[in-house]
Amino acid sequence: MNRNLLPAPITRALLLATWLTAGVTGTALAGPWAEVTTPSAGPTKVIGGVSSGCIAGAQTLPAEGDGYVSIRRYRNRFYGHADLLHLVSDLARKQATRGPDLIMIGDLSQPRGGLMSSSHRSHQNGLDVDIWFQLAPSAAVANRDTANQADPPSMVTPDGEGLSALWGDDQLALLQAAAEDPRVERIFVNAAIKRALCASDGDRAWLRKLRPWFGHDAHFHARLRCPRDSSECTPQAAIPADDGCGSELDWWFSAEARQPAKKSSTPRAEPATPAACRPLLSIN
């Protein structure tokens, strides 16, 4: 189903329905995927989609690198396709040329992908990464401050209307560098961040990849396009060709979008796991 082709009211209803059930994840749904502790051997292959998939031969993101630190390693969610790891390294090296502070890298995927026991429905096939907007003065400080699962601060004002005083040139440079990378297909950010950027002067072509989504005020979620070496990867529908700064963005500030979320009493049906993923749970 291509949401870009649906009438606006139906698209908005689907967005709200997705948001209302987004937190319904748990160990029972994640099954054995969260229990696998190591990647499978062999070549790297992305299988299925970001919300119903897996990854064979996943690569491991090192705990630290030039310009970045990987936080919350106890979650064991620092695996992905080589393209994803290269993206992290490239963005971090660019940050290193700006100053000594480090990019904080959050979740990628589990060792063999699949559904996680908490936090995400996507991140299943090694093509997603969460990158925090706040920079860290050192790896030690980053790990200390996030050890108790406290998130770095929001970049959005409490009323959800604009950018906080924490937003600056470093955050803009990081986000723009990610959006302009040809490997990146789309980036999820808070609507207030996109609206502020839409109102700024200068080149707006890169704003096309920024897709408003609930939350994402302290970090952005970058998603890569299907790699050439993974024929079993399921691509997402293409994003619209315009910059997304019009009426589509305005909806996110409407009363409908801001209404309190109500938890659904009906568990959300999970999409079927691709058959090609099943062998990954039966091999060492």
Buried (B, 14 or more C-beta within 10 A) or exposed (E): EEEEEEEEEEBBEEBBEBBBBBBBBEEEBBBEBBEBEEBBEEEBBBBBBBBBBBBBBBBBBEBBBEBBBBBBEEBBBBBBBBBBBBBBBBBBBBBBEEEEBBBBBBBBBBBBBBBBBEBBBBBBBBBBBBBBBBBBEEBEBBBEBBEEEEBBEBBBBEEBEBBEEBBEEBBBBBBBBBBEBEBBBBBBBBBBBBBBBBEEEEEBEBBBBBBBBBBBBBBBBBBBBBBEEBEBBBEBEEBEEEBBBEEBBEBBBEEEBEEEEEEEEEEBEBBEBBEBBEEBBEEE
